Amino acid sequence: MAAKHKWPISLTVVFLVMGLLLSLQFQAQSRIASDLTMERTENLIAMVRNLSEKRQKLAFEIFDLNSKLETLAENRSDEKKLIANIKAESNKLAIITGATAVKGKGLTVTFEKHMPILYIDIINVINELWAAGAEAIAVNDQRITGSSSIFYIEDESHMYITVNNALLQFPVVITAIGEPNNLEKGLTLPGGIIDNLALFKTFPELAKSNELTVPKAARKPEYIFLYEYKPSEASPVNTAAAPGAAGKRNQ
C-alpha cells in the first residue's frame, strides 16, 4: 500500500515543476513583448529622438552623396565639352597647317601652257584669293600654307616655276575653297589681277564648283628658329629719374 501512495505524490511534483517552468516561460515572453509598453514616457521619447536624429543624419548623407554624384556628372560633362573643343581646335589647326586634306565649294583658276605667266603672277592670284576669303588653296597637287614657297629655277633655255621646291607642270590649276562668288569677284575687280594678266594676253579660266578637294601638304612644316616665348621673371626696372638727373641733362 505504501508504494501505491508514493506515485501520485511523484506525479504531483512533476506536474508542479512543469507548471512552474511553463509559467516562467510565459512570463519571459510576456516581458519581452511588453518591454516597450512598460517603458516610461520619457524613455520612449528619448528613443524616438535618437531614431529621428539617426534618420536625419542618414538623410543628410544621402543628400551629400547625391550632390557628389551630380558634381561628378557635371565634371564628366565639362570634360567631354573640353575634349570636344580641343578636337575642334585641333581640326582647325590641321586645316591651317595643311596636315589634312579638305573639300568644299570654291573656285578653280586654270592657266594653259600657251599662257605666259611668271611665278609672281601665281603669288598675286593666291594673295587675291586669300583676301577674298579663301579657306584653303592648292596649286596643282601642292598645298599652300604659311611655310610654302613659290619661286623659279632656270637652265640655259628655260625658266620653270616651282611650288614648295617642286616643278610646276601645265596646266597650272589653282584650287581655292571658299564662297565661289566672293572668290571670283576678288579676282575680277576692275584693275585687279585678271585685268593685269590680260595686258600680257593671259586669260585664265575661272570655274565655280560645289565640290573641290585640296590635298594635304606633302610634308609637315619644320620650325628651326621658332620657340615658345616665356616672359622674364626679373624684377621690373625702376624708371624713376635719379635726383639731379634733370639738372645734369639741362647743363
FITI-451612 format. One record per atom (N, C-alpha, C): residue in three letters; x, y, z. Coordinates in steps of 0.001 Angstrom, whole numbers, padded with zeros to 6 digits, always signed. Each point is the difference from the previous one (the first is absolute). Example, Ala and Ser with C-alpha at 12.3 -4.5 7.8 and 13.67 -1.06 7.14 Angstrom:
% residues 2
ala+013190-005690+007800 ala-000890+001190+000000 ala+000900+001200+000000 ser-000350+001050-000720 ser+000820+001190+000060 ser-000770+001090+000730 
This chain:
% residues 251
met+000836-001201+000000 met-000836+001201+000000 met+000867+001245+000000 ala+001119-000065+000658 ala+000863+001189+000069 ala+000512+000374-001372 ala+000313-001005-000817 ala+000491+000280-001350 ala-001070+000617-000853 lys-001247-000446+000205 lys-001093+000554-000784 lys-000233+001447+000341 his+000267+000449+001205 his-000225+001396+000377 his+001154+000906-000430 lys+001184-000558-000366 lys+001147+000841-000353 lys-000108+000570-001418 trp-000503-000764-000977 trp+000051+000488-001399 trp-000894+001195-000237 pro-001183+000156+000723 pro-000758+001254-000231 pro+000767+001208+000497 ile+000793-000167+001021 ile+000784+001135+000515 ile+001076+000388-001011 ser+000672-000981-000536 ser+001054+000286-000999 ser-000601+000654-001226 leu-001142-000507-000407 leu-000659+000590-001177 leu-000409+001441+000264 thr-000485+000227+001231 thr-000394+001366+000357 thr+001208+000925-000022 val+001152-000456+000502 val+001220+000814-000005 val+000435+000315-001437 val-000103-001030-000869 val+000376+000208-001418 val-000881+001050-000648 phe-001332-000112+000261 phe-000918+000987-000584 phe+000258+001389+000551 leu+000338+000083+001265 leu+000289+001311+000586 leu+001237+000639-000647 val+001030-000836-000183 val+001228+000508-000625 val-000278+000446-001435 met-000769-000817-000740 met-000329+000366-001385 met-000820+001277-000046 gly-000936+000134+000923 gly-000817+001219+000054 gly+000838+001228+000304 leu+000973-000192+000912 leu+000875+001109+000338 leu+000841+000431-001209 leu+000528-000993-000737 leu+000798+000314-001176 leu-000819+000700-001086 leu-001215-000503-000213 leu-000875+000632-000993 leu-000341+001429+000397 ser-000198+000204+001286 ser-000343+001325+000488 ser+001172+000968-000193 leu+001207-000481+000282 leu+001177+000841-000184 leu+000221+000367-001481 gln-000205-001017-000866 gln+000167+000259-001433 gln-001029+001010-000499 phe-001231-000135+000454 phe-001063+000926-000410 phe+000297+001417+000492 gln+000506+000098+001231 gln+000318+001311+000541 gln+001156+000655-000784 ala+000980-000832-000350 ala+001131+000549-000760 ala-000464+000532-001354 gln-000846-000773-000712 gln-000506+000455-001288 gln-000852+001246+000132 ser-000818+000034+001056 ser-000843+001177+000215 ser+000835+001225+000312 arg+001088-000214+000768 arg+000865+001122+000344 arg+000682+000558-001247 ile+000447-000923-000879 ile+000650+000451-001236 ile-000983+000783-000868 ala-001252-000526-000071 ala-001001+000654-000846 ala-000441+001343+000564 ser+000105+000137+001328 ser-000517+001222+000619 ser+001090+000951+000457 asp+001264-000219-000537 asp+001090+000868+000426 asp-000295+001451-000360 leu-000402+000255-001295 leu-000243+001366-000431 leu-001232+000580+000670 thr-001002-000828+000157 thr-001237+000513+000616 thr+000197+000302+001467 met+000987-000661+000614 met+000248+000206+001419 met+000988+001132+000247 glu+000630+000509-001131 glu+000970+001057+000179 glu-000700+001294+000402 arg+000758+000825+000692 arg-000525+001295+000392 arg-000076+000911-001222 thr-000865+000974+000067 thr-000200+000915-001124 thr+001282+000747-000345 glu+000761+000395+000997 glu+001240+000730-000234 glu+000994-000858-000777 asn+000057-001285+000368 asn+000925-000903-000696 asn-000414-000199-001457 leu-001315-000147-000207 leu-000486-000169-001371 leu+000292+001243-000833 ile-000198+001188+000597 ile+000283+001246-000725 ile+001482+000076-000363 ala+000872-000384+000940 ala+001435+000014-000266 ala+000367-000953-001130 met-000636-001176+000000 met+000262-000975-001057 met-000444+000543-001361 val-001176+000635-000022 val-000502+000577-001252 val+000940+001096-000501 arg+000484+000832+000942 arg+000930+001059-000390 arg+001281-000571-000593 asn+000521-001032+000637 asn+001221-000616-000513 asn-000205-000566-001404 leu-001129-000660-000187 leu-000295-000548-001322 leu-000193+001109-001029 ser-000640+001101+000418 ser-000205+001127-000922 ser+001325+000623-000395 glu+000912+000142+000999 glu+001310+000562-000311 glu+000777-000893-000971 lys-000063-001300+000224 lys+000683-000924-000904 lys-000590+000084-001405 arg-001328+000096-000061 arg-000656+000098-001298 arg+000396+001294-000720 gln+000086+001094+000785 gln+000390+001272-000587 gln+001432-000058-000515 lys+000900-000616+000768 lys+001379-000138-000439 lys+000090-000805-001292 leu-000781-001082-000067 leu-000011-000805-001223 leu-000530+000809-001185 ala-001022+000824+000261 ala-000547+000837-001074 ala+001052+000988-000498 phe+000780+000597+000937 phe+001064+000924-000395 phe+001077-000728-000804 glu+000336-001205+000417 glu+001004-000767-000727 glu-000472-000308-001421 ile-001282-000351-000131 ile-000554-000266-001325 ile+000052+001260-000857 phe-000330+001155+000610 phe+000048+001269-000721 phe+001416+000317-000470 asp+000990-000178+000894 asp+001397+000256-000352 asp+000461-000919-001132 leu-000391-001271+000090 leu+000396-000939-001042 leu-000624+000372-001339 asn-001267+000427+000021 asn-000652+000431-001239 asn+000696+001239-000583 ser+000394+000925+000907 ser+000712+001194-000465 ser+001329-000375-000647 lys+000730-000915+000640 lys+001272-000441-000567 lys-000209-000681-001349 leu-001072-000795-000098 leu-000297-000677-001255 leu-000310+001014-001102 glu-000776+001031+000324 glu-000315+001036-000986 glu+001260+000759-000412 thr+000867+000274+001002 thr+001251+000698-000313 thr+000871-000825-000933 leu+000094-001306+000285 leu+000782-000872-000871 leu-000587-000048-001402 ala-001337-000037-000081 ala-000653-000017-001317 ala+000278+001301-000758 glu-000057+001148+000706 glu+000288+001283-000633 glu+001457+000076-000449 asn+000906-000482+000864 asn+001413+000002-000379 asn+000238-000874-001217 arg-000705-001121-000044 arg+000128-000887-001157 arg-000501+000689-001257 ser-001129+000717+000147 ser-000547+000738-001140 ser+000959+001100-000442 asp+000565+000741+000984 asp+000965+001052-000326 asp+001234-000587-000669 glu+000413-001173+000475 glu+001165-000647-000591 glu-000268-000369-001459 lys-001214-000502-000267 lys-000353-000340-001381 lys-000027+001248-000875 lys-000544+001125+000553 lys-000027+001244-000764 lys+001419+000488-000277 leu+000863-000110+001022 leu+001385+000437-000178 leu+000699-000826-001075 ile-000208-001315+000040 ile+000615-000867-001002 ile-000536+000335-001386 ala-001323+000269-000088 ala-000597+000351-001296 ala+000584+001306-000523 asn+000185+000989+000897 asn+000584+001282-000416 asn+001446-000170-000461 ile+000746-000828+000734 ile+001392-000248-000379 ile+000071-000669-001376 lys-000894-000960-000229 lys-000007-000677-001297 lys-000353+000979-001116 ala-000978+000885+000274 ala-000392+000983-001015 ala+001159+000934-000324 glu+000702+000489+001033 glu+001143+000877-000231 glu+001122-000744-000722 ser+000182-001271+000350 ser+001027-000801-000657 ser-000320-000173-001481 asn-001285-000209-000316 asn-000396-000122-001406 asn+000243+001299-000757 lys-000301+001150+000652 lys+000249+001293-000640 lys+001489+000185-000274 leu+000833-000350+000988 leu+001441+000133-000188 leu+000499-000926-001104 ala-000595-001188-000100 ala+000395-000939-001051 ala-000306+000570-001378 ile-001122+000728-000111 ile-000340+000642-001278 ile+000970+001126-000301 ile+000302+000814+001016 ile+000890+001144-000209 ile+001403-000454-000386 thr+000507-001017+000683 thr+001359-000470-000276 thr+000069-000945-001188 gly-001152-000375-000549 gly-000017-000895-001153 gly+000231-001448+000349 ala-000200-000363+001250 ala+000246-001375+000427 ala-001086-000966-000459 thr-001104+000517-000494 thr-001089-000858-000462 thr-000582+000549-001288 ala-000489-000893-000843 ala-000684+000423-001220 ala-001374+000548+000359 val-000477+000964-000775 val-001310+000604+000248 val-000764+000082-001315 lys-001314+000104+000134 lys-000826+000146-001200 lys-001152+000947+000283 gly-000572+000527-001073 gly-001111+000922+000131 gly-000197+000744-001320 lys-000944+000902-000002 lys-000237+000773-001221 lys+001058+001091-000128 gly+000220+000422-001236 gly+001015+001016-000200 gly+000180+000350-001458 leu+001246+000353-000356 leu+000320+000516-001332 leu+001331-000575-000463 thr+000089-000287-001309 thr+001278-000417-000591 thr+000432+001043-001020 val+001300+000249-000039 val+000603+000923-000963 val+001007-000807-000805 thr-000230-000127-001315 thr+000821-000871-000840 thr+000798+000813-001004 phe+001317-000246-000041 phe+000899+000604-000987 phe+000466-001105-000947 glu-000271+000166-001285 glu+000450-000972-000982 glu+001456+000277-000392 lys+000581-000943-000717 lys+001435+000065-000293 lys+000355+001199-000865 his-000926+000407-000882 his+000314+001095-000917 his-000091+001380+000659 met-000438+000056+001281 met-000163+001275+000686 met+001302+000372+000704 pro+000595+001128-000330 pro+001251+000405+000656 pro-000258+000494+001427 ile+000559-000689+000970 ile-000146+000405+001407 ile+001347-000088+000697 leu+000145+000812+001022 leu+001174-000033+000854 leu-000404-000477+001391 tyr+001014-000338+000801 tyr-000296-000464+001348 tyr-000706+001078+000807 ile+000302+001271-000277 ile-000635+001092+000735 ile-001489+000082-000328 asp-000392-000448-001218 asp-001424-000032-000356 asp-000739-001024+000861 ile+000622-001137+000222 ile-000610-001026+000870 ile-000164+000552+001406 ile+001029+000671+000490 ile-000060+000570+001353 ile-001116+001029+000097 asn-000113+000862-001022 asn-001038+001039+000031 asn-001397-000598-000012 val-000215-001029-000801 val-001318-000650-000039 val-000317-000617+001362 ile+000970-000667+000583 ile-000225-000645+001306 ile-000309+001046+001068 asn+000738+001091+000012 asn-000255+001050+000992 asn-001386+000607-000164 glu-000436+000180-001258 glu-001346+000523-000227 glu-001059-000988+000490 leu+000254-001272-000186 leu-000947-001019+000481 leu-000070-000007+001525 trp+001156+000110+000665 trp-000006+000087+001465 trp-000802+001214+000447 ala+000243+001131-000662 ala-000690+001236+000377 ala-001505-000101-000231 ala-000417-000824-000966 ala-001421-000146-000307 ala-000697-001034+000888 gly+000743-000613+000913 gly-000623-000923+000955 gly+000285-001461-000231 ala+001013-000321-000778 ala+000343-001415-000202 ala+000436-000636+001326 glu-000436-001232+000202 glu+000332-000711+001253 glu+001122-001018-000200 ala+000180-000453-001213 ala+001086-000936-000315 ala+000304+000133-001483 ile+001297-000057-000349 ile+000428+000181-001388 ile+001056-001040-000335 ala-000048-000462-001237 ala+001036-000892-000519 ala+000322+000412-001423 val+001255-000198-000396 val+000425+000200-001381 val+000378-001373-000535 asn-000796-000465-000959 asn+000095-001392-000450 asn-000131-000924+001216 asp+001030-000745+000339 asp-000104-000910+001151 asp+000774+000511+001207 gln+000376+001288-000011 gln+000780+000573+001094 gln-000894+000882+000870 arg-000130-000361+001274 arg-000796+000782+000945 arg+000768+001273+000368 ile-000704+001123+000018 ile+000618+001276+000362 ile-000262+000269+001473 thr+001075+000132+000766 thr-000093+000287+001428 thr+000914+001185+000318 gly+000082+000300+001286 gly+000848+001108+000422 gly+001467-000226-000263 ser+000405-001237-000209 ser+001415-000297-000244 ser+000272-000344-001457 ser-000987+000217-000873 ser+000185-000325-001416 ser+000930+001005-000674 ser+000651-000452-001053 ser+000874+000875-000787 ser-000378-000124-001473 ile-000055+001148-000681 ile-000273+000038-001439 ile+001109+000839-000630 phe+000760-000645-000884 phe+001130+000717-000604 phe+000250-000587-001393 tyr+001216+000061-000478 tyr+000307-000531-001330 tyr+001436-000501-000027 ile+000240-000862-000963 ile+001356-000435-000327 ile+000141+000097-001517 glu+001217+000089-000468 glu+000208+000110-001442 glu+001265-000733-000408 asp-000050-000444-001243 asp+001193-000609-000586 asp+000412+000847-001205 glu+000742-000566-000934 glu+000515+000780-001121 glu-001105+000505-000928 ser-001135-000737-000038 ser-001016+000384-000984 ser-001395+000213+000582 his-000222-000403+001235 his-001349+000101+000543 his+000033+000511+001442 met-001169+000516+000373 met-000222+000402+001392 met-001228-000754+000505 tyr+000111-000579+001184 tyr-001080-000825+000543 tyr-000471+000587+001329 ile-001305+000020+000170 ile-000578+000440+001273 ile+000012-001171+000961 thr+000335+000260+001250 thr+000007-001048+001022 thr-000967+000383+001128 val-000661-000999+000516 val-000870+000161+001170 val+000430-001029+001025 asn+000398+000476+001171 asn+000537-000887+001044 asn+001168-000830-000543 asn+000835+000662-000844 asn+001202-000603-000594 asn-000321-001099-001012 ala-001248-000118-000423 ala-000382-000961-001029 ala-000305+000740-001293 leu+000432-000571-001135 leu-000240+000633-001290 leu-001499+000039-000288 leu-000456+001124-000505 leu-001417+000182-000298 leu-000246-000336-001466 gln-000860-000993-000229 gln-000323-000434-001348 gln-001316+000626-000460 phe-000110+000223-001323 phe-001244+000515-000569 phe-000944-001163-000303 pro-001292+000257+000063 pro-000648+001260+000385 pro+000145+000261+001502 val+000166+001263+000324 val+000096+000413+001390 val-001414+000282+000508 val-000417-000757+001021 val-001348+000147+000548 val+000107+000434+001458 ile-000499+001187+000261 ile-000055+000496+001377 ile-001393-000302+000541 thr-000060-000800+001053 thr-001275-000403+000600 thr-000170+000724+001323 ala-001118+000691+000140 ala-000272+000752+001229 ala-001375-000383+000531 ile-000057-000346+001282 ile-001273-000311+000649 ile-000496+001236+000732 gly-001242+000339-000241 gly-000609+001187+000591 gly-001290+000310-000731 glu-000587+001147+000290 glu-001210+000421-000702 glu+000357+000326-001458 pro-000517-000774-000970 pro+000431+000178-001398 pro-000216+001408-000540 asn-001165+000586+000291 asn-000280+001339-000529 asn+000983+001030+000549 asn+000297-000079+001291 asn+000943+000948+000596 asn+001405-000170-000571 leu+000402-001265-000201 leu+001327-000255-000557 leu+000100+000541-001424 glu-001051-000212-000781 glu+000018+000499-001379 glu+000027+001523-000034 lys-000802+000640+000857 lys-000011+001463+000028 lys+001350+000558+000423 gly+000663-000703+000938 gly+001307+000473+000443 gly+001022+000013-001121 leu-000114-000921-000957 leu+000955-000061-001105 leu-000376+000907-001158 thr-001294+000270-000168 thr-000464+000725-001186 thr-000346+001452+000280 leu+000447+000550+001116 leu-000223+001420+000258 leu+000659+000836-001096 pro-000609+001098-000430 pro+000623+000853-001014 pro+001386+000457+000439 gly+000957-000222-000871 gly+001372+000359+000329 gly+000693-001016+000871 gly-000637-001166+000216 gly+000570-001030+000854 gly+000945-000919-000748 ile+000267-001161+000598 ile+001002-000916-000523 ile-000379-000548-001370 ile-001278-000287-000253 ile-000410-000537-001295 ile+000192+001042-001097 asp-000341+001249+000275 asp+000219+001064-000978 asp+001483+000188-000274 asn+000821-000104+001015 asn+001443+000137-000192 asn+000561-001132-000868 leu-000505-001239+000226 leu+000458-001124-000816 leu-000436+000149-001452 ala-001160+000605-000199 ala-000502+000185-001370 ala+000919+000902-000814 leu+000729+000878+000659 leu+000944+000857-000716 leu+001096-000813-000661 phe+000275-001199+000536 phe+001048-000865-000561 phe-000609-001193-000747 lys-001245+000183-000463 lys-000698-001031-000774 lys-000154-001303+000773 thr-000196+000131+001299 thr-000221-001170+000848 thr-001414+000079+000558 phe-000806-001016-000363 phe-001409+000001+000409 phe-000318-001325+000698 pro+000255-000086+001281 pro-000273-001256+000719 pro-001495-000300+000041 glu-000303-001284+000051 glu-001396-000437+000072 glu-000435-000099+001463 leu-001098+000682+000336 leu-000557-000060+001346 leu-001219-000912-000017 ala-000058-000964+000922 ala-001119-000949+000048 ala-000442-000200+001438 lys-001282+000221+000228 lys-000572-000242+001324 lys-000350-001477+000133 ser+000044-000488+001225 ser-000335-001401+000245 ser-000591-000150+001391 asn-000918-000965+000114 asn-000614-000272+001310 asn+000791-001027+000806 glu+000980-000637-000604 glu+000789-000994+000738 glu+001406-000064-000576 leu+000922+000585+000725 leu+001412-000041-000359 leu+000772-000680+001118 thr+001143-000543-000345 thr+000863-000645+000994 thr+001381+000628-000049 val+000478+000397+001157 val+001352+000540+000132 val+000821-001039+000767 pro+001099-000499-000569 pro+000773-001049+000679 pro+000728+000529+001223 lys+000414-000908+000825 lys+000787+000408+001167 lys+001427+000315-000433 ala+000711+000691+000857 ala+001375+000382-000305 ala+000878-001241-000138 ala+000959+000080-000894 ala+000878-001147-000232 ala+000838-000335+001223 arg+000337+001026+000773 arg+000769-000241+001219 arg-000390+001032+001048 lys+000199-000365+001237 lys-000345+000896+001094 lys+000992+001154+000055 pro-000467+001177+000400 pro+000930+001136+000112 pro+001036-000239+001090 glu+001217+000416-000270 glu+001092-000136+000964 glu+000367+001377+000527 tyr+000051+000114+001305 tyr+000334+001268+000636 tyr+001384-000112+000613 ile+000936+000788-000523 ile+001392-000075+000435 ile+000293+001057+001066 phe-000471+001211-000238 phe+000323+001105+000898 phe-001146+000331+000955 leu-001109-000674-000143 leu-001191+000328+000784 leu+000020-000748+001328 tyr-000254+000724+001088 tyr-000134-000632+001305 tyr-000960+000832+000840 glu-000491-000613+001052 glu-001013+000649+000837 glu+000599+001184+000756 tyr-000732+001096-000001 tyr+000435+001183+000739 tyr-000473-000093+001439 lys+000905+000210+000944 lys-000327+000029+001415 lys+000519+001312+000589 pro-000876+000809+000571 pro+000435+001297+000540 pro+001008-000191+001118 ser+000915+000939+000086 ser+001039-000066+001012 ser-000589+000216+001386 glu+000538-000723+000985 glu-000459+000147+001382 glu+000808+001041+000774 ala+000869+000727-000699 ala+000822+001027+000667 ala-000890+001118+000519 ser+000420+000638+001067 ser-000785+001080+000588 ser-000057+001169-000958 pro-001119+000729-000050 pro-000125+001143-000920 pro+001003+001089+000333 val+000503+000638-001063 val+001012+001050+000166 val-000685+001272+000462 asn+000583+000650+000981 asn-000549+001259+000496 asn+000376+001115-000982 thr-001015+000543-000654 thr+000227+001005-001043 thr+000006+001415+000548 ala-000121+000169+001322 ala+000000+001347+000570 ala+001382+000623-000162 ala+000028+001274-000340 ala+001275+000690-000220 ala+000729+000187+001320 ala+001323-000147-000045 ala+000807+000190+001202 ala+000051+001487+000355 pro+000178+000319+001293 pro+000076+001414+000398 pro+001130+000707-000726 gly-000319+001178-000539 gly+001019+000794-000689 gly+000161-000329-001453 ala-000726-001089-000505 ala+000176-000403-001399 ala-000475+001079-000933 ala-001158+000614+000326 ala-000545+001038-000876 ala+000952+001177-000073 gly+000605+000363+001142 gly+000927+001123+000008 gly+001218-000269-000840 lys+000510-001237+000039 lys+001166-000369-000796 lys-000316+000067-001481 arg-001257-000463-000408 arg-000363-000018-001403 arg-000112+001416-000538 asn-000389+000950+000867 asn-000176+001377-000436 asn+001315+000756-000113 gln+001063-000555+000558 gln+001297+000705-000038 gln+000588+000023-001406 
